[in-house]
Amino acid sequence: MADKHILHMMTPHKHVSPFDVNMALDAGYDSVTPYEEVTLEEIADLVQDVIFSRPPNLGVNSAVFFGGDDAVLALDMIDAAKNALVPPFGCNIMADPAGSFTTAAAMVACVERTLKNKHQKALKDVSIAVFGATGVVGYCAAVIAALEGARVQIVGYSGIDRVAKRGDEMKERFGAKVEPADGSSDEKNTTIVKDVDVILTAAKAGVQVLSASQLKAAGKLLVAADVNAVPPLGLEGVDVMADAEPIEGTNAFGIGALAVGPIKSKTEHGLLRRMIEAGEPQVLDFRDAFQLARTLVS
Ligand SMILES: NC(=O)c1ccc[n+]([C@@H]2O[C@H](COP(=O)([O-])OP(=O)(O)OC[C@H]3O[C@@H](n4cnc5c(N)ncnc54)[C@H](OP(=O)(O)O)[C@@H]3O)[C@@H](O)[C@H]2O)c1
């Protein structure tokens, strides 16, 4: 009998994500077992239970996956899992809390492709304002873009304090340099976007972040991308299906949530497949997701 590919799916929440269960089974896992309300402190014991049940050469066929909706906690869980491995016993480790790692990776990859194709620019050449960066998707998008050399501002709709803390954390954890900005009024947001080349919106579903007139006032704007698929959309005038479509009244191109979505799904599928196919155990986070997503958009 062939050795089974077994995925242990862990979340700090009450439920694992049915989306991730489907993705994992469709990617080829033979079995996906949910573990719910898991704490950081429990990760080491669970991972050691996974690895010691099979001989070392079969560790590559076992995997743990961390969900939830907190990027930092998911990364801490990855670290706890890595630290619990006892070579030569090992297993694959991946996180994608609320789909955020793969969504952020896909969003930034779509922006990178559009900057290159429409403006002959790279991420390192541009300034970016990220809206919704206290959320998981915006947080990861900001870090990915900053690590690629973009000048990134993270905009707080509730003022500067919370995004300033997030910015400090991004610097400490990833060496990612980002600037906090106060986006607590429409006027402040208009001023912020007047000076940037790229806008990324990853705000709560059903919240319009910027109006069409604010986008028109963004004189340097090259690309604007939104991942909210629930009306009203995050950027007025950027259709949910837009895939590098001109934004009326600007020289910029828009990317909507349903252009990002298929790249997100292919990225998550690809990372899950990588854990099944690789000859060595993998450890995969949003940086791996971005490296894969940028190959999928080109
Ligand atoms: N297209 C795709 O493939 C895909 C996949 C996954 C998610 N998504 C979408 O991506 C977006 C972000 O997801 P997420 O999981 O990161 O959500 P989240 O954790 O709820 O974060 C949303 C962000 O929006 C902020 N926010 C809340 N109310 C706001 C307002 N009135 N104005 C501006 N910002 C506001 C939140 O701030 P607080 O810190 O105050 O809550 C947070 O920073 C959602 O629209 C989600 O539906 C898309």
The ligand as an ORCA input file, in Angstrom:
! r2SCAN-3c Opt
* xyz 0 1
  N      -9.904     38.126     -3.190
  C      -9.487     37.147     -2.378
  O      -8.978     36.123     -2.843
  C      -9.589     37.321     -0.873
  C      -9.175     36.313      0.023
  C      -9.215     36.557      1.402
  C      -9.721     37.774      1.854
  N     -10.167     38.701      0.960
  C     -10.675     40.015      1.380
  O      -9.553     40.773      1.827
  C     -10.015     41.775      2.735
  C      -9.159     41.742      3.986
  O      -9.306     40.480      4.600
  P      -8.758     40.253      6.064
  O      -8.982     38.820      6.366
  O      -7.384     40.842      6.192
  O      -9.812     41.116      6.886
  P      -9.704     41.712      8.327
  O      -8.720     40.928      9.134
  O     -11.101     41.874      8.771
  O      -9.029     43.134      8.067
  C      -9.675     44.105      7.400
  C      -8.961     45.429      7.612
  O      -9.902     46.466      7.332
  C      -9.899     47.356      8.438
  N     -11.195     48.054      8.531
  C     -12.285     47.737      9.281
  N     -13.239     48.655      9.100
  C     -12.737     49.590      8.246
  C     -13.230     50.800      7.706
  N     -14.465     51.247      7.999
  N     -12.442     51.493      6.865
  C     -11.204     51.065      6.541
  N     -10.663     49.928      7.036
  C     -11.425     49.194      7.880
  C      -9.594     46.478      9.624
  O      -9.230     47.250     10.734
  P      -9.414     46.703     12.238
  O      -8.016     46.317     12.647
  O      -9.934     47.857     12.994
  O     -10.366     45.543     12.233
  C      -8.463     45.687      9.030
  O      -7.273     46.467      8.952
  C     -11.505     41.482      2.989
  O     -12.262     42.353      2.197
  C     -11.651     40.040      2.530
  O     -12.969     39.764      2.102
  C     -10.073     38.498     -0.375
*
